[in-house]
Amino acid sequence: MTYDFLIIGGGIAGVSAAARLAPLGRVLLLEAEAHLAHHASGRSAALYEPNYGLRPVVELSLASGDHFRNAGDLLSPRGLMILGKPGEDEGFAADITAMDLPRISLDQAHAMVPILNPETVAMAAFGDHAWDIDTDLLIQRFARDAKANGDIVTNARVTAIRHDSAGWHVTTPAGEFSGRLLINAAGAWVDQVATMAGVKPLGFTPNRRSMARIPAPGDHDVSKWPMMFGVGETWYAKPDAGALIVSPAEEHPQEPHDAWADDMVLAEGLARYEEMVTEPVTRLISNWAGLRTFAPDRVLVIGRDTKVPDFFWLAGQGGYGFQTSPAASLLAADLIAGRTPTLAADVVASLSPARFA
């Protein structure tokens, strides 16, 4: 059987694209691991903050808002707080301007997060335009829509790709599969997939980000606390299932692999978090890492390859994959179907792989 659309990569990018393409033809989604969203998508901070990122990313995030809001159950209130130390005035001002966060008093900040250290927290800003995303539910719904006119095959790591007049033929441990259009949504492996397909890589860089889950500080109920960032995103902390996720927010270039946390980097990030609070970290519940993959200009790449038009890039989601997925997948479907995208033409151009030609 030859599919109309053959998608490599079962993270949020690939699954959402499969859902959008299902009404247009027969879809096959190939995932290397035993289940969907195993790598970066399964290790996300799961926040919808539409002002986070460069302009094309923000436009995708804003365009995704209706999808999240109309679902009724994909978002829950979280809020976002930026905390600055003495001497960080310039960086603090830049951060709160970029993310449209009004400054609040230290008393207001302490009322929201009672463990803030008055000796080190010199400035604070807060915005309520940030929400938790139910990422599991989002993946499940996209997968359901994909299966309406297609198949999802796991344990299907791509080992070879060939191209002929009939289309693409992809070899995996689960068998060989054929499709007319190949969509490269392989996350950290997108350049490797391109190379296998005989397509010029675009220079993506996977970057490790480590995270730790710690017990609720001081046995506080953290469920209503906002997500907290240090100035310049040098650390962040976010409530999660009655505990707190803390990250050093590092970006260390890595080769594509099943990432794990770096103990020293994690310790340094936890120390930066501890400096801003009164409760020490006494133990970790767990730790992990993910690879956030960026194009050279840190903007997503969505569009047909300029040299091989039946090879479609859906890549470089970085840390924005979930919050941009509704609009990014719709743009991919619009471009593939030949429809006029709802996004502004200059935004579409800024996302196109043609910018690297």
C-alpha positions as CSV (number, residue, x, y, z in Angstrom):
1,M,0.0,0.0,0.0
2,T,1.2,3.5,-0.8
3,Y,0.1,6.2,1.6
4,D,-0.5,9.8,0.5
5,F,1.4,11.1,3.5
6,L,4.3,9.4,5.2
7,I,5.3,11.1,8.5
8,I,8.5,10.3,10.3
9,G,8.3,11.2,14.0
10,G,5.6,10.6,16.6
11,G,6.1,13.7,18.8
12,I,3.6,16.5,19.0
13,A,4.7,17.8,15.5
14,G,4.1,14.5,13.7
15,V,0.9,13.6,15.5
16,S,-0.7,16.9,15.0
17,A,0.3,16.9,11.3
18,A,-1.2,13.4,10.9
19,A,-4.4,14.7,12.4
20,R,-4.6,17.6,10.0
21,L,-3.7,15.6,7.0
22,A,-6.1,12.7,7.6
23,P,-9.0,14.5,5.9
24,L,-6.8,15.0,2.8
25,G,-5.6,11.5,2.2
26,R,-4.3,8.3,3.7
27,V,-1.7,8.9,6.5
28,L,1.0,6.8,8.0
29,L,2.9,8.0,11.1
30,L,6.1,6.2,12.0
31,E,7.5,6.4,15.5
32,A,10.9,4.9,16.5
33,E,10.0,4.2,20.1
34,A,7.3,2.0,21.7
35,H,4.9,4.8,22.3
36,L,4.2,8.3,21.0
37,A,5.8,11.5,22.5
38,H,8.7,9.5,24.0
39,H,11.5,12.2,23.6
40,A,11.1,16.0,23.8
41,S,7.3,15.9,23.7
42,G,7.2,13.6,26.7
43,R,9.5,15.8,28.7
44,S,8.0,19.2,28.1
45,A,7.2,21.9,30.7
46,A,3.7,21.9,29.1
47,L,3.0,25.6,29.3
48,Y,1.0,27.8,26.9
49,E,2.6,31.2,27.1
50,P,1.9,32.9,23.8
51,N,4.4,35.7,24.2
52,Y,7.3,33.4,24.6
53,G,9.8,33.3,21.7
54,L,10.7,35.2,18.5
55,R,7.9,36.8,16.4
56,P,7.1,33.9,14.1
57,V,6.9,31.6,17.1
58,V,4.6,34.1,18.9
59,E,2.4,34.3,15.9
60,L,2.0,30.5,15.8
61,S,1.3,30.4,19.5
62,L,-1.3,33.1,19.3
63,A,-2.9,31.4,16.3
64,S,-3.1,28.2,18.3
65,G,-5.1,29.9,21.1
66,D,-8.6,29.3,19.7
67,H,-7.8,25.6,19.4
68,F,-6.8,25.3,23.1
69,R,-9.6,27.6,24.4
70,N,-12.4,26.0,22.3
71,A,-11.5,22.5,23.5
72,G,-12.5,23.6,27.0
73,D,-10.4,21.1,28.8
74,L,-6.9,21.4,27.4
75,L,-5.8,24.4,29.4
76,S,-5.9,25.2,33.2
77,P,-4.8,28.4,34.9
78,R,-1.1,28.7,35.9
79,G,0.3,32.2,35.5
80,L,3.9,33.2,35.0
81,M,6.2,35.1,37.4
82,I,9.6,36.6,36.7
83,L,11.9,37.1,39.7
84,G,15.0,39.3,39.7
85,K,17.9,39.8,42.1
86,P,19.6,43.1,42.9
87,G,21.6,44.3,39.9
88,E,19.4,42.5,37.3
89,D,17.3,45.5,36.5
90,E,18.2,45.7,32.8
91,G,17.6,42.0,32.1
92,F,14.4,42.0,34.2
93,A,13.0,44.9,32.2
94,A,13.8,43.2,29.0
95,D,12.1,39.9,30.1
96,I,8.9,41.5,31.3
97,T,8.6,43.7,28.2
98,A,9.1,40.7,25.9
99,M,6.5,38.6,27.7
100,D,4.1,41.5,28.6
101,L,4.3,40.9,32.3
102,P,3.3,43.8,34.6
103,R,5.6,44.5,37.6
104,I,4.1,43.6,41.0
105,S,5.2,44.4,44.5
106,L,7.3,42.0,46.5
107,D,4.4,41.6,49.0
108,Q,2.1,40.5,46.1
109,A,4.7,38.1,44.9
110,H,5.2,36.6,48.4
111,A,1.4,36.2,48.8
112,M,1.4,34.0,45.7
113,V,4.6,32.1,46.5
114,P,5.3,32.3,50.3
115,I,8.8,30.8,50.1
116,L,10.3,33.7,48.2
117,N,13.5,34.9,49.9
118,P,13.2,38.7,50.8
119,E,16.9,39.0,50.9
120,T,17.5,38.0,47.3
121,V,14.2,38.7,45.4
122,A,14.5,42.3,44.6
123,M,11.8,42.6,41.8
124,A,8.9,40.6,40.5
125,A,6.4,40.6,37.6
126,F,3.4,38.4,37.0
127,G,1.0,37.7,34.2
128,D,-2.1,35.5,34.2
129,H,-1.8,34.8,30.4
130,A,0.0,31.5,30.9
131,W,-1.8,28.1,31.2
132,D,-0.9,24.5,31.8
133,I,-1.5,22.3,28.8
134,D,-2.9,18.8,29.2
135,T,-0.3,17.4,26.8
136,D,-1.5,13.8,27.2
137,L,-5.0,14.7,26.2
138,L,-3.8,16.8,23.3
139,I,-1.7,13.9,21.9
140,Q,-4.5,11.5,22.4
141,R,-7.0,13.6,20.4
142,F,-4.6,14.3,17.6
143,A,-3.8,10.5,17.4
144,R,-7.5,9.7,17.3
145,D,-8.1,12.1,14.5
146,A,-5.1,10.7,12.6
147,K,-6.4,7.1,12.9
148,A,-9.6,8.2,11.3
149,N,-7.9,7.9,7.9
150,G,-4.5,6.4,8.7
151,D,-2.2,4.2,10.7
152,I,0.3,4.8,13.5
153,V,3.2,2.3,13.7
154,T,5.5,2.3,16.7
155,N,8.8,0.5,17.2
156,A,9.5,1.7,13.6
157,R,12.9,3.4,13.7
158,V,13.8,4.4,10.1
159,T,17.0,2.7,8.9
160,A,16.9,3.6,5.2
161,I,15.0,5.8,2.8
162,R,14.9,5.6,-1.0
163,H,13.1,7.8,-3.5
164,D,11.8,6.9,-7.0
165,S,9.2,8.0,-9.4
166,A,6.5,6.4,-7.3
167,G,7.5,8.3,-4.2
168,W,9.3,7.4,-0.9
169,H,10.1,4.0,0.5
170,V,11.1,3.8,4.1
171,T,12.7,0.8,5.8
172,T,12.0,0.1,9.5
173,P,12.1,-3.0,11.8
174,A,8.3,-3.0,11.4
175,G,8.5,-3.3,7.7
176,E,8.9,-1.2,4.6
177,F,6.4,1.6,3.9
178,S,5.7,3.8,0.9
179,G,4.2,7.2,0.6
180,R,3.9,10.0,-2.0
181,L,4.9,12.9,0.3
182,L,7.4,12.5,3.1
183,I,7.0,14.7,6.1
184,N,10.1,15.0,8.3
185,A,8.9,15.6,11.9
186,A,11.7,13.6,13.5
187,G,12.6,16.1,16.2
188,A,16.3,15.9,17.1
189,W,16.8,13.5,14.2
190,V,15.5,15.7,11.4
191,D,18.8,16.3,9.8
192,Q,19.7,12.6,10.0
193,V,16.4,11.8,8.3
194,A,17.1,14.3,5.6
195,T,20.5,12.9,5.0
196,M,19.0,9.4,4.6
197,A,16.5,10.8,2.1
198,G,19.2,12.4,0.1
199,V,18.0,15.9,1.1
200,K,20.5,18.6,2.2
201,P,20.3,19.1,6.0
202,L,19.5,22.5,7.3
203,G,21.7,22.6,10.4
204,F,19.5,21.9,13.3
205,T,21.0,21.7,16.8
206,P,19.5,19.6,19.5
207,N,20.1,21.2,23.0
208,R,19.8,19.3,26.3
209,R,17.6,20.7,29.0
210,S,17.7,19.0,32.4
211,M,14.9,18.9,35.0
212,A,14.3,17.6,38.5
213,R,11.1,17.0,40.4
214,I,11.4,17.9,44.1
215,P,8.9,17.6,47.0
216,A,6.6,20.5,47.6
217,P,8.8,23.0,49.5
218,G,7.9,23.2,53.2
219,D,4.9,20.9,52.6
220,H,3.1,23.9,51.0
221,D,0.2,23.4,48.6
222,V,1.9,24.4,45.4
223,S,-1.0,23.7,43.1
224,K,-1.9,27.4,42.7
225,W,1.7,28.7,42.4
226,P,2.7,30.3,39.1
227,M,5.5,29.1,37.0
228,M,8.6,31.0,38.1
229,F,11.6,32.1,35.9
230,G,14.8,33.7,36.8
231,V,16.0,36.7,34.8
232,G,17.3,35.6,31.4
233,E,15.7,32.2,32.0
234,T,18.6,31.0,34.1
235,W,16.3,28.6,35.9
236,Y,12.6,27.9,36.2
237,A,10.2,26.2,38.6
238,K,6.7,24.9,37.9
239,P,4.2,23.0,40.0
240,D,3.5,19.5,38.8
241,A,1.2,16.9,40.4
242,G,1.7,18.2,44.0
243,A,5.5,18.6,43.6
244,L,7.7,21.1,41.9
245,I,9.7,20.8,38.7
246,V,13.0,22.8,38.7
247,S,15.2,23.2,35.7
248,P,18.6,25.0,35.2
249,A,17.1,25.9,31.7
250,E,20.4,25.0,30.1
251,E,20.9,24.7,26.3
252,H,23.9,22.4,25.7
253,P,24.3,21.2,22.2
254,Q,24.1,17.4,21.9
255,E,24.0,14.7,19.3
256,P,20.5,13.2,18.9
257,H,20.0,10.5,21.6
258,D,17.7,9.5,24.5
259,A,18.8,12.4,26.7
260,W,19.4,12.2,30.5
261,A,20.0,15.0,33.0
262,D,23.6,16.2,33.7
263,D,24.1,16.0,37.5
264,M,26.4,18.9,37.8
265,V,24.3,21.2,35.6
266,L,21.2,20.2,37.5
267,A,22.9,21.0,40.8
268,E,23.9,24.4,39.5
269,G,20.4,25.1,38.4
270,L,18.9,23.9,41.7
271,A,21.4,26.3,43.5
272,R,20.1,29.2,41.4
273,Y,16.6,28.3,42.4
274,E,17.5,27.9,46.1
275,E,19.1,31.3,46.2
276,M,15.7,32.8,45.5
277,V,13.7,30.9,48.1
278,T,13.8,30.1,51.9
279,E,13.2,26.3,51.6
280,P,16.3,24.3,50.7
281,V,16.2,21.3,48.3
282,T,16.8,18.2,50.5
283,R,16.0,15.5,48.0
284,L,15.0,14.8,44.4
285,I,12.0,12.7,43.5
286,S,13.3,12.1,40.0
287,N,15.2,13.8,37.2
288,W,15.3,13.6,33.4
289,A,16.3,15.6,30.3
290,G,15.0,16.4,26.9
291,L,16.4,17.7,23.6
292,R,15.0,21.0,22.4
293,T,15.9,21.2,18.7
294,F,16.4,24.6,17.0
295,A,17.0,25.7,13.4
296,P,20.0,28.1,13.1
297,D,17.7,31.2,13.5
298,R,15.6,29.5,16.4
299,V,12.4,29.6,14.3
300,L,10.4,26.6,13.3
301,V,10.8,25.2,9.7
302,I,7.5,24.4,8.0
303,G,7.4,23.8,4.2
304,R,8.5,21.9,1.2
305,D,12.2,21.5,0.6
306,T,13.3,23.8,-2.1
307,K,15.2,21.1,-4.1
308,V,13.0,18.1,-3.3
309,P,9.4,19.3,-3.3
310,D,7.9,16.0,-2.1
311,F,10.0,16.2,1.0
312,F,8.3,18.4,3.7
313,W,10.0,19.9,6.7
314,L,8.1,20.2,10.0
315,A,11.0,20.8,12.4
316,G,12.8,23.0,14.8
317,Q,10.0,23.2,17.4
318,G,12.6,24.0,20.2
319,G,10.7,24.6,23.4
320,Y,7.5,25.7,21.6
321,G,6.2,22.4,20.2
322,F,3.0,22.0,22.2
323,Q,1.9,25.6,22.3
324,T,2.4,26.1,18.6
325,S,1.2,22.6,17.4
326,P,-2.4,23.5,16.5
327,A,-1.3,26.4,14.2
328,A,1.9,24.8,12.9
329,S,0.1,21.6,11.9
330,L,-2.7,23.6,10.2
331,L,-0.1,25.6,8.3
332,A,1.5,22.4,7.2
333,A,-1.8,21.0,6.0
334,D,-2.6,24.3,4.2
335,L,0.7,24.3,2.4
336,I,0.4,20.7,1.4
337,A,-3.2,21.1,0.2
338,G,-2.4,24.3,-1.7
339,R,-4.7,26.4,0.4
340,T,-4.0,30.0,1.4
341,P,-2.8,29.9,5.0
342,T,-4.6,31.9,7.6
343,L,-1.2,33.2,8.9
344,A,0.2,36.4,7.4
345,A,2.3,35.9,4.3
346,D,5.4,37.3,5.9
347,V,5.1,34.9,8.8
348,V,4.7,32.0,6.5
349,A,7.8,33.1,4.6
350,S,9.8,33.4,7.9
351,L,8.9,29.7,8.6
352,S,9.7,28.4,5.1
353,P,12.8,26.3,4.5
354,A,13.4,28.6,1.5
355,R,15.0,31.1,3.9
356,F,18.1,28.8,4.1
357,A,18.4,28.3,0.3
